[in-house]
Amino acid sequence: MVLALTAPELQAQTSYEYLRNQILERQRDTRTQIESLDDQIERISESLSETSREYDEVYARFEELTKLVALQEERLRQMNREQAQIEEEITLIEQNLRELQRQLDALIEEYQSTLRYLYKHGRTTELALLFTSSSVNELLVRSFYLEKFNSHVEEQMAEIEAKQAELEQTSRELEQTRERNEEALVSIMRESESLEQQRQRQQQLSEELKEDVESLEQQKTLQEQQRDNLMSTMDRLIAEEERLRRASNSAAPGSEEARIVSAVSDEELALFGERFSEMKGNLPWPVENGVITQRFGTRAHPVFGTRTQNLGVDIATLPESPVEVVSDGFVYNVQPLQGYGDMIFVNHGGYLTAYGNMSEIYVRRNQVLSKGEIIGLSGAEDSIRGPVLFFVIREGSQVVNPETWLQRSSP
């Protein structure tokens, strides 16, 4: 029979198991994200291998490499995060190992004290205690306590053996975790080397593309036209929706204008705006496991050497992933735009979101949406921008950086 742990020892052991399970759970979550990124990296790598060196295809390869580098950078970040979690697990195991060693030392010291007592007094003392009993009752009592003492000695030995086994098991866990840590470090080194190779390939393609300046300038001009067209389209759609709303509110009862009603009332629209405003920095992502590969704002083009304005972000994800509306609102238009594919425009009351490069659309104009509702599917392999979602946020008359609104994809 093994003596029970004291309350502090039991609490320490329970806390250790809980903390280690928490760390292992976080490792599993991180590994899931890494595997999702692996799928996207593998898909883009396969796409790269099928592309020829003709100019149009070289340009496509350059764009794919840009996405690949962004995905690999994110994968490397997640791998470093996983390795840090393993280091955290090692620290926790080492702490538990030291505590187990302390408990074992205490048990051994207690057992040695018992042995020293037996050495000094021996079995003769036990017999003397029994034979010098003044009565049968006293003899029985002394016999009972001597038996308890001998049982205690046996229990001490059993507890020492159990604690030694626990110590050995924890030592094996520490060794296994250290091996996983070494493997993680090797993987990080390989991933870093692979990332550097991709950057070099990207630089080589950039040099090739610069040889055809005229075509590149045409691409630049087309991008600017597409950007301006998107901005003017959003302005026009917003102005039209506001005109219809004013006409509906001010028209005489029974008139044609009075029959033109908006999807939601002014009060509902104001409530949508309040909800959207409160979610700055915590807005849900429109797709799962997305990685931003084209950022918002002024961008120095690595090939053109010029600066262009990107009105939103490109979020790379698996082809034809479900797209969710990020907040309550209503669809104020659905239409295709050159360079952005099929787009869905949603009004959130003072805030607008746009979802472009959609491969499928599940909503219609004036449809009221609830946060998290699926509105369609993101880009497919053959979509104009590839397997990405183009995402825009507009506050009033100004487009804003979606990254300042979206919650972190991962801690």
C-alpha positions in Angstrom: 0.0 0.0 0.0 1.3 3.4 -1.0 0.8 6.4 1.3 -1.3 9.2 -0.1 0.3 12.4 -1.2 0.0 15.4 1.0 -2.5 18.1 -0.1 0.2 20.5 -1.4 1.9 17.6 -3.3 -1.5 16.5 -4.8 -2.3 20.0 -5.8 1.1 20.5 -7.4 0.8 17.3 -9.4 -2.8 18.1 -10.5 -1.7 21.6 -11.6 1.2 20.1 -13.6 -1.1 17.7 -15.5 -3.6 20.5 -16.2 -0.9 22.9 -17.5 0.8 20.3 -19.6 -2.5 19.3 -21.2 -3.2 22.9 -21.9 0.2 23.3 -23.7 -0.4 20.1 -25.7 -3.8 21.3 -26.8 -2.3 24.6 -28.0 0.3 22.6 -29.9 -2.4 20.6 -31.6 -4.3 23.9 -32.6 -1.0 25.3 -34.0 -0.3 22.1 -35.9 -3.8 22.3 -37.5 -3.0 25.8 -38.7 0.4 24.6 -40.1 -1.3 21.8 -41.9 -3.8 24.1 -43.5 -1.0 26.4 -44.6 0.8 23.3 -46.0 -2.2 22.5 -48.2 -2.2 26.1 -49.6 1.6 26.0 -50.1 1.4 22.6 -51.9 -1.4 23.9 -54.1 0.5 27.0 -55.1 3.7 25.1 -55.6 2.0 22.7 -58.0 0.6 25.7 -59.9 4.1 27.1 -60.2 5.5 23.9 -61.6 3.0 24.0 -64.4 3.7 27.5 -65.6 5.9 28.2 -68.6 8.4 31.1 -69.1 6.2 33.1 -71.6 5.7 36.6 -70.4 2.0 36.4 -69.4 2.7 33.1 -67.6 5.8 34.4 -66.0 3.8 37.3 -64.6 1.3 34.8 -63.2 4.2 32.9 -61.7 5.4 36.0 -60.0 2.0 36.7 -58.5 1.8 33.1 -57.3 5.3 33.4 -55.8 4.2 36.5 -53.9 1.4 34.5 -52.4 3.6 31.6 -51.7 6.2 33.7 -49.9 3.5 35.2 -47.7 2.1 31.8 -46.9 5.6 30.4 -46.1 6.3 33.4 -43.9 3.1 32.7 -41.9 4.0 29.0 -41.7 7.4 29.9 -40.4 5.8 32.1 -37.8 3.5 29.3 -36.7 6.5 26.8 -36.6 8.4 29.2 -34.3 5.3 29.5 -32.2 5.0 25.7 -32.0 8.7 25.4 -31.0 8.2 28.0 -28.3 5.3 26.0 -26.9 7.5 22.9 -26.9 10.2 24.9 -24.9 7.4 25.9 -22.5 6.5 22.2 -22.1 10.1 21.3 -21.4 10.3 24.0 -18.7 7.1 22.6 -17.1 8.4 19.0 -17.2 11.8 20.1 -15.7 10.0 21.8 -12.9 7.9 18.7 -12.2 11.0 16.6 -12.4 12.7 18.7 -9.7 9.6 18.5 -7.5 9.4 14.7 -7.9 13.1 14.4 -7.0 12.5 16.5 -3.9 9.7 14.3 -2.8 11.8 11.2 -3.5 14.7 12.6 -1.4 12.3 13.2 1.4 10.9 9.7 1.3 14.4 8.2 1.2 15.5 10.4 4.2 12.4 9.3 6.2 13.1 5.6 5.3 16.8 6.0 6.3 15.7 7.4 9.7 13.5 4.3 10.2 16.4 2.0 9.2 18.7 3.8 11.7 16.2 3.3 14.4 15.9 -0.4 13.7 19.6 -0.8 13.5 20.0 0.7 17.0 17.2 -1.2 18.7 16.8 -4.3 16.5 14.2 -7.0 16.9 15.3 -7.7 20.6 13.5 -4.5 21.7 10.3 -5.7 20.1 10.5 -9.1 21.9 11.3 -7.3 25.2 8.2 -5.1 24.8 6.0 -8.1 24.3 7.5 -10.2 27.2 7.4 -7.4 29.7 3.7 -6.7 29.1 1.9 -6.6 32.5 -1.3 -8.0 31.1 -2.8 -9.8 28.0 -4.5 -6.5 27.0 -1.2 -4.7 27.1 0.5 -7.5 25.1 -2.2 -7.2 22.4 -1.9 -3.4 22.3 1.9 -3.6 22.0 1.7 -6.3 19.4 -0.8 -4.2 17.3 1.5 -1.1 17.3 4.5 -3.2 16.4 2.6 -4.7 13.5 1.6 -1.1 12.4 5.2 0.0 12.6 6.4 -2.9 10.4 3.6 -2.1 7.9 4.7 1.5 7.9 8.3 0.4 7.0 6.9 -1.7 4.1 4.7 1.2 2.9 7.7 3.6 3.0 9.6 1.2 0.7 6.6 0.8 -1.7 6.1 4.6 -1.9 9.8 5.1 -2.7 9.6 2.5 -5.5 6.4 4.2 -6.9 8.0 7.7 -6.7 11.2 6.4 -8.5 9.0 4.9 -11.3 7.1 8.2 -11.6 10.5 10.0 -11.8 11.8 7.7 -14.5 8.5 8.2 -16.5 8.8 11.9 -16.3 12.5 11.7 -17.3 11.4 9.8 -20.4 8.8 12.4 -21.2 11.4 15.1 -20.9 13.7 13.2 -23.3 10.9 12.7 -25.8 9.9 16.4 -25.6 13.5 17.5 -26.1 13.7 15.2 -29.2 10.5 16.9 -30.6 12.1 20.3 -29.9 15.2 19.3 -31.9 13.0 18.1 -34.7 11.1 21.4 -34.6 14.3 23.4 -34.8 15.5 21.4 -37.8 12.1 21.9 -39.5 12.4 25.7 -38.9 15.9 25.8 -40.4 14.7 23.9 -43.5 11.6 26.1 -43.8 13.8 29.2 -43.5 16.1 27.9 -46.3 13.1 27.1 -48.5 11.7 30.6 -47.9 15.0 32.1 -49.0 15.0 30.0 -52.1 11.4 31.2 -53.0 12.5 34.8 -52.5 15.5 34.3 -54.8 13.1 32.7 -57.4 10.8 35.7 -57.0 13.8 38.1 -57.6 14.8 36.2 -60.7 11.2 36.4 -62.1 11.2 40.1 -61.2 14.3 40.6 -63.3 12.8 38.7 -66.2 9.6 40.8 -66.0 11.5 44.1 -66.1 12.7 43.2 -69.6 9.3 44.0 -71.0 8.7 47.5 -69.6 5.9 48.4 -72.0 3.8 45.4 -71.1 4.4 46.1 -67.4 3.3 49.7 -67.8 0.1 48.5 -69.4 -0.5 46.2 -66.5 0.1 49.1 -64.1 -2.4 51.3 -66.0 -5.0 48.6 -66.0 -4.6 48.1 -62.3 -5.1 51.8 -61.7 -8.2 51.8 -63.9 -9.7 48.9 -62.1 -9.0 50.5 -58.7 -10.6 53.8 -59.8 -13.6 51.9 -61.3 -14.1 50.1 -58.0 -14.1 53.3 -56.1 -16.4 55.1 -58.4 -18.8 52.1 -58.5 -19.0 52.1 -54.7 -19.6 55.9 -54.7 -22.3 55.5 -57.3 -24.1 52.6 -55.6 -24.0 54.4 -52.2 -25.4 57.6 -53.7 -28.2 55.7 -55.4 -29.1 53.8 -52.3 -29.2 57.1 -50.3 -31.3 58.8 -53.0 -33.9 56.0 -52.9 -34.0 56.1 -49.2 -34.6 59.9 -49.1 -37.2 59.6 -51.9 -39.0 56.8 -49.9 -39.0 58.8 -46.7 -40.2 62.2 -48.2 -42.6 61.0 -50.8 -46.3 61.6 -50.5 -48.4 58.6 -49.4 -49.5 56.5 -52.3 -47.0 58.0 -54.8 -44.6 55.9 -56.9 -41.7 57.1 -54.8 -43.4 56.0 -51.6 -43.5 52.4 -52.8 -39.7 52.3 -53.1 -38.7 51.1 -49.7 -35.2 50.1 -48.5 -34.3 46.7 -47.1 -34.1 48.1 -43.6 -35.3 51.2 -41.7 -33.1 54.1 -40.7 -33.3 52.8 -37.1 -32.1 49.3 -38.1 -29.4 50.8 -40.2 -28.1 52.9 -37.3 -28.1 49.8 -35.1 -26.0 48.0 -37.7 -23.5 50.8 -37.7 -23.2 50.8 -33.9 -22.6 47.0 -33.9 -20.0 47.3 -36.6 -18.2 50.2 -34.9 -17.9 48.2 -31.6 -16.1 45.4 -33.3 -13.0 47.3 -34.4 -10.0 45.0 -33.9 -12.3 42.1 -33.2 -14.2 41.7 -36.5 -14.4 38.1 -37.6 -12.5 37.0 -40.7 -14.8 36.4 -43.8 -13.0 33.1 -44.5 -11.5 30.4 -42.3 -7.7 29.8 -42.2 -7.1 32.9 -44.4 -3.7 34.6 -44.9 -3.4 38.1 -46.3 -1.1 38.0 -49.3 -1.8 41.5 -50.7 -2.0 44.3 -48.1 -4.0 47.5 -48.0 -2.8 50.9 -49.0 0.1 52.3 -51.0 2.2 49.6 -52.4 5.6 49.9 -54.1 5.3 47.4 -57.0 8.3 45.1 -56.9 8.4 44.9 -60.7 7.0 48.3 -61.9 9.0 50.3 -59.4 5.9 52.5 -59.1 3.4 53.1 -56.3 -0.2 52.1 -56.5 -3.1 52.2 -54.1 -4.8 48.9 -53.0 -8.3 49.5 -51.8 -8.6 46.3 -49.8 -6.7 43.1 -49.1 -6.3 39.7 -50.9 -6.9 36.8 -48.4 -5.5 33.5 -49.7 -7.5 30.5 -48.6 -8.4 27.1 -50.0 -10.2 27.2 -53.3 -14.0 27.9 -53.1 -14.0 28.3 -49.3 -17.3 29.5 -47.7 -17.4 33.3 -47.3 -19.3 34.8 -44.3 -20.5 38.3 -43.9 -18.5 39.9 -41.0 -21.4 41.9 -39.4 -25.2 42.5 -39.7 -26.2 44.4 -42.7 -28.0 44.2 -46.1 -26.8 43.6 -49.7 -27.0 46.8 -51.6 -25.6 45.4 -54.8 -24.1 42.4 -56.6 -22.2 42.9 -59.8 -19.0 41.9 -61.6 -16.1 44.4 -61.8 -13.1 44.1 -64.1 -10.1 42.9 -62.2 -12.1 41.9 -59.1 -14.6 39.4 -60.5 -18.1 39.0 -59.1 -18.5 41.3 -56.0 -21.0 41.5 -53.2 -21.5 44.9 -51.6 -23.0 45.0 -48.0 -24.2 48.1 -46.1 -23.7 48.0 -42.3 -25.0 51.5 -41.6 -22.1 54.0 -42.1 -19.8 51.1 -42.8 -19.6 49.1 -46.0 -17.9 45.9 -46.9 -17.2 44.4 -50.3 -16.3 40.8 -51.1 -14.7 40.2 -54.5 -13.4 37.4 -56.7 -16.3 35.3 -55.7 -16.7 31.9 -57.5 -20.3 31.5 -56.3 -22.8 34.0 -54.9 -25.7 32.9 -52.6 -27.4 36.3 -51.9 -29.4 38.9 -53.8 -29.8 42.7 -53.7 -31.6 44.1 -50.7 -31.3 40.8 -48.8 -30.8 41.4 -45.0 -27.9 39.4 -43.6 -26.9 38.3 -40.1 -23.3 38.2 -38.9 -21.7 34.9 -39.9 -24.2 34.1 -42.7 -22.6 32.4 -45.7 -22.9 34.7 -48.8 -21.0 32.6 -51.3 -17.7 30.9 -52.1 -14.2 32.5 -52.5 -12.1 32.3 -55.7 -11.4 29.1 -57.5 -8.2 28.1 -59.2 -9.4 29.6 -62.5 -10.8 32.8 -60.9 -9.4 36.1 -62.1 -7.4 36.6 -58.9 -6.9 32.9 -58.2 -8.0 31.1 -55.0 -8.3 34.3 -52.9 -11.0 36.6 -51.5 -10.7 40.3 -52.2 -12.0 42.1 -49.1 -12.8 45.9 -48.6 -14.0 47.9 -45.7 -15.2 51.5 -46.1 -16.0 53.9 -43.3 -18.2 56.7 -44.6 -16.6 57.8 -47.8 -13.1 56.5 -47.0 -11.7 53.0 -47.5 -9.8 51.8 -44.4 -7.3 49.1 -43.7 -9.1 45.8 -43.0 -6.2 44.5 -40.9 -6.9 47.1 -38.2 -10.5 45.8 -38.0 -10.1 42.1 -38.3 -9.3 40.1 -35.1 -6.0 38.2 -35.0 -6.3 34.9 -36.8 -4.4 33.4 -34.1 -2.8 34.5 -30.7 
